[in-house]
Amino acid sequence: MTPEDRRAVFSHRQIAAIIEGIMQEDGTEEPIMGKSLGEAILFVSEEAATSASSAHVIYGDNGSLSYTDCLSVYRDYGAALRQTPN
């Protein structure tokens, strides 16, 4: 991701997002809904730990972030995402 891509994603941090590809404790991969894009990036980057490498975040009309995209945005904007009311 370019710096411009990361900045654009950060600017959309309030829109609704869906996290897919996270293995639940029961072995299913149910989508995680009800989070903003900023919350989803934080979840994938901080909380999902070992099961996150196959995660991706869907947002907006056609937006999608891979696990590595989430980490890239998190590196630049993690502190600001934690401070932003989501």
C-alpha angles and dihedrals in degrees: 000000000000122000088252091054091051092048091050092050091049091051089057094048094121098059122100119271139184123214115213132180099041113132112228123217091260092055097256126122102219114169115254109229136176097061131114119237090257092052091047092053090049092048094050093043100042113017109031094066115171098003094056100081091087094042125115132181122224119201141160120358098318108353121133133169126195122214090263091049089054090050090049093053090043092054090056101034109017095115092047091048091054091051096045115093103239 
